[in-house]
Amino acid sequence: MASTRTSSKKPTEKTQEKKQIPPPTNVAQFMVVLVMSICRKILLIDTSVKIGLYFAGVIIGSVLADMVQLPRTYLSSKDNLFNQYFVKLGWGWTLLILTAFITQTSYVYNLGKTGMVKVHLLRLCMGTFWWYTMVSMINYIESVVGICSGKGIIGRDACIKNGKSWLGFDISGHVFLLIHNLLTISEEVKIFKDWKKLGEMFDDPDLPKNKNINMKDFLEGRKSYRILTPYINVTFVFVALFTVLWEFMLIISTVYRFHTTSQKVVAVFMAVACWFGSYKLILGYSKTGSLKLLLKPGESQMKFTKVG
């Protein structure tokens, strides 16, 4: 009888927990996880590492292009589809996708406060200022630093007017623009590293009290997180696609001899200078943003990510 009783005992809770099998993952869920994992690997590389890679890539690619002349292809033509409709409008495309990303994410981590969303979008105005200033500077330098193929003719306009060729120092606008796009994207998407952590914070009922956050605002943020996260994921994928396109076009601009090595290297320095001026000097001036007019990516009451 004793042995019968022993064999009829119910399994302990610990045994039941061990026997639990997670629900099966369907194909759609697997594909979503796979795509998001690839996008994270593409986008969430440290910006400093990317700068080193871009710098080395431009120098090595330019030197190789000088040593070995690559065969002409569709991509070597300035009239190719990618160049005409994407690269030449590159800052516009970057503005579009980053406006969508910053608007959605900042609305969530600022707990539905639209005024704070506008403040976060001001960083793109700063990027636009650098784009316009540097492109204007590139055009100006090309017009004043150079020589005319015709003897005794001074100035680009006079040279062209006389039917001669102007040999100016033509800094690569494509290399500058593409790296400016890529570094801006890299800084703005950093917050996605801690997006899951933000969701866990919204599940903590004691967080409003601990962080001195209004409960109504907290609930609005939690609701926004649940509603907007799928759309943010889609936007994140589009940002990754444009990043791949910009990096691919950077390779094309480097390996084909549209510009000299020095002209491309100067363009890299200009793009890095804009990044450093924006994200290390202006935004890095104080712990709360320079002059309190600008906020760093992810900066909010939630304090869910490392700012700076």
C-alpha positions in Angstrom: 0.0 0.0 0.0 2.8 2.4 0.9 4.5 1.9 -2.5 1.1 2.4 -4.2 0.6 5.7 -2.4 4.2 6.8 -3.3 3.6 6.1 -7.0 0.3 8.0 -7.1 1.8 11.2 -5.8 1.3 14.3 -8.0 4.5 15.8 -9.6 5.9 18.8 -7.8 5.6 22.3 -9.1 9.3 22.2 -10.0 8.8 19.1 -12.1 5.8 20.7 -13.9 7.9 23.8 -14.6 10.6 21.7 -16.2 8.2 19.9 -18.4 6.7 23.2 -19.8 7.5 23.6 -23.5 7.4 27.1 -25.1 4.8 27.6 -27.7 5.9 26.9 -31.3 7.1 29.8 -33.4 5.4 30.1 -36.7 7.1 31.1 -39.9 5.9 34.7 -39.8 7.2 35.3 -36.3 10.6 33.7 -37.2 10.9 36.0 -40.2 10.1 39.1 -38.2 12.8 38.1 -35.6 15.3 37.4 -38.3 14.7 40.7 -40.2 14.9 42.7 -37.0 18.1 40.9 -35.9 19.7 41.7 -39.2 18.6 45.3 -39.1 20.0 45.7 -35.6 23.4 44.4 -36.7 23.4 46.9 -39.6 22.4 49.9 -37.6 23.5 49.5 -34.0 27.3 49.6 -34.7 29.1 52.2 -32.6 29.4 55.5 -34.6 33.1 55.8 -33.9 33.7 52.3 -35.4 31.7 53.4 -38.5 33.8 56.5 -38.9 37.0 54.4 -38.9 35.5 51.9 -41.4 34.3 54.7 -43.8 37.6 56.5 -43.6 39.6 53.4 -44.3 37.2 52.3 -47.0 37.4 55.6 -48.9 41.2 55.7 -48.7 41.7 52.0 -49.7 39.0 52.1 -52.4 40.5 55.3 -53.9 44.0 54.0 -54.0 42.8 50.8 -55.7 40.8 52.8 -58.2 44.0 54.8 -59.0 46.0 51.5 -59.5 43.4 49.5 -61.3 40.8 51.0 -63.7 37.5 49.2 -63.3 35.4 48.4 -66.3 32.6 50.8 -67.0 29.2 49.6 -65.9 25.7 50.9 -65.5 26.6 52.0 -61.9 29.7 53.9 -63.1 27.4 56.3 -65.0 26.2 59.4 -63.1 22.9 59.0 -64.8 22.1 55.6 -63.1 18.8 55.3 -61.3 20.3 55.2 -57.8 22.3 58.3 -58.3 19.6 60.4 -60.0 16.6 59.5 -57.7 18.3 58.6 -54.4 21.8 59.9 -53.9 21.1 63.4 -55.4 18.1 63.6 -53.1 19.9 61.8 -50.3 19.4 64.3 -47.5 15.7 64.5 -48.4 15.3 60.7 -48.1 17.3 60.7 -44.8 15.2 63.5 -43.4 12.0 61.7 -44.3 12.9 58.4 -42.7 14.5 60.0 -39.6 11.5 62.4 -39.1 9.2 59.3 -39.0 11.5 57.5 -36.6 12.2 60.4 -34.2 8.5 61.4 -34.2 7.3 58.0 -33.3 9.9 57.1 -30.7 10.1 60.5 -29.0 6.3 60.5 -28.7 6.5 57.3 -26.8 9.5 58.0 -24.4 8.2 61.6 -23.8 4.9 60.1 -22.7 2.8 61.7 -25.5 4.0 65.2 -25.1 4.0 66.6 -28.7 6.0 69.7 -27.6 8.9 67.5 -26.7 8.7 65.7 -30.0 9.2 69.0 -31.8 12.3 69.7 -29.7 13.8 66.3 -30.6 13.1 67.0 -34.3 15.2 70.2 -34.1 18.3 68.0 -34.3 17.4 67.4 -38.0 17.3 71.2 -38.5 20.9 71.2 -37.3 21.8 68.4 -39.8 20.1 70.4 -42.6 22.1 73.4 -41.7 25.4 71.4 -42.0 24.2 69.9 -45.3 23.4 73.3 -46.9 26.5 75.0 -45.5 28.9 72.3 -46.6 27.4 71.8 -50.1 27.6 75.6 -50.6 31.3 75.5 -49.4 32.1 72.7 -51.8 30.7 74.6 -54.7 32.6 77.8 -53.6 35.9 76.1 -53.2 35.6 74.4 -56.6 34.9 77.9 -58.2 38.0 79.6 -56.7 40.6 76.9 -56.2 41.6 75.8 -59.7 43.1 76.8 -63.1 41.7 77.4 -66.5 42.9 75.4 -69.5 43.1 78.7 -71.4 46.1 80.9 -70.8 45.5 84.3 -69.2 41.9 83.5 -68.1 41.2 84.0 -64.4 38.0 82.6 -62.7 35.7 79.7 -63.4 32.9 81.8 -65.0 35.3 83.6 -67.4 36.9 80.3 -68.2 33.7 78.5 -69.1 32.4 81.6 -71.0 35.5 81.4 -73.2 34.8 77.8 -74.0 37.7 76.4 -71.9 37.8 73.8 -69.2 38.0 74.8 -65.5 40.2 72.4 -63.5 39.0 73.1 -59.9 39.5 71.3 -56.6 36.2 69.5 -56.8 35.5 68.0 -53.3 33.3 64.9 -53.6 29.8 66.1 -52.7 28.6 62.5 -53.0 31.1 61.2 -50.4 30.3 64.0 -48.0 26.5 63.6 -48.4 26.5 59.8 -48.0 28.7 59.8 -44.9 26.8 62.8 -43.4 23.6 60.7 -43.9 25.1 57.6 -42.4 26.5 59.3 -39.3 23.3 61.1 -38.6 21.3 57.9 -38.9 23.8 56.1 -36.7 23.4 58.6 -33.9 19.6 58.9 -34.1 18.8 55.1 -34.0 21.1 54.4 -31.0 18.1 54.5 -28.7 16.7 51.4 -30.3 19.3 49.3 -28.4 17.2 49.9 -25.2 13.7 49.9 -26.7 12.9 46.6 -25.1 14.1 47.9 -21.8 11.7 50.9 -22.2 8.8 48.4 -22.6 9.9 46.6 -19.4 9.9 49.9 -17.6 6.3 50.6 -18.7 5.3 47.3 -17.1 6.6 48.5 -13.7 3.6 49.9 -11.7 6.0 51.6 -9.2 8.0 53.5 -11.8 5.9 56.7 -11.8 6.4 57.1 -8.1 10.1 56.2 -8.2 10.8 58.6 -11.1 8.3 61.3 -10.0 6.2 60.9 -13.2 2.6 61.8 -13.5 0.5 58.7 -13.6 -1.7 59.9 -16.5 1.5 60.7 -18.6 2.9 57.3 -17.7 -0.2 55.5 -18.8 -0.2 57.5 -22.1 3.4 56.4 -22.7 2.6 52.8 -22.0 -0.3 52.9 -24.4 1.7 54.6 -27.1 4.5 52.0 -26.7 2.1 49.1 -27.3 0.4 50.8 -30.3 3.4 52.4 -32.0 6.1 49.8 -31.5 5.0 47.7 -34.6 5.1 50.8 -36.7 8.5 51.8 -35.2 9.8 48.4 -36.2 8.7 48.9 -39.8 10.4 52.3 -39.8 13.5 50.8 -38.3 13.6 48.3 -41.2 13.3 51.2 -43.8 16.2 53.0 -42.0 18.3 49.9 -42.3 17.5 49.6 -46.1 18.5 53.2 -46.7 21.7 52.6 -44.7 22.6 49.7 -46.9 21.8 51.7 -50.0 23.9 54.7 -48.8 26.9 52.4 -48.0 26.6 50.7 -51.3 26.6 54.0 -53.2 29.5 55.2 -51.1 31.5 52.2 -52.4 30.5 53.1 -56.0 31.5 56.7 -55.4 34.8 55.6 -54.0 36.0 52.9 -56.5 35.0 54.8 -59.7 37.2 57.8 -60.5 34.7 60.6 -60.3 37.1 62.4 -58.0 40.7 62.2 -56.8 41.7 60.5 -53.6 42.4 63.9 -51.9 39.0 65.2 -52.9 37.3 62.2 -51.4 39.3 62.3 -48.2 38.5 66.0 -47.6 34.8 65.1 -48.1 35.2 62.5 -45.3 36.8 65.0 -43.0 34.0 67.5 -43.7 31.2 64.9 -42.9 33.0 63.8 -39.7 33.4 67.5 -38.7 29.7 68.0 -39.0 29.0 64.9 -36.9 31.5 66.0 -34.2 30.2 69.5 -34.2 26.6 68.4 -33.7 26.7 65.3 -31.5 29.9 65.9 -29.5 30.1 69.7 -29.2 26.7 71.2 -29.5 24.7 68.3 -27.9 27.6 67.4 -25.7 28.0 70.9 -24.2 26.0 70.0 -21.1 24.3 67.0 -19.6 20.9 68.3 -20.5 21.6 69.6 -24.0 23.4 72.7 -25.2 21.7 75.9 -23.9 18.6 73.8 -23.0 17.3 74.3 -26.6 18.3 70.9 -28.0 17.8 67.4 -26.5 20.0 64.4 -27.1 18.4 61.3 -28.7 16.5 59.4 -26.0 16.6 62.2 -23.4 13.4 62.2 -21.4 11.9 61.7 -17.9 12.0 58.0 -18.5 15.8 57.9 -18.5 15.7 54.5 -20.3 18.9 54.8 -22.3 22.4 56.2 -22.0 22.3 59.8 -23.2 25.4 61.3 -24.8 
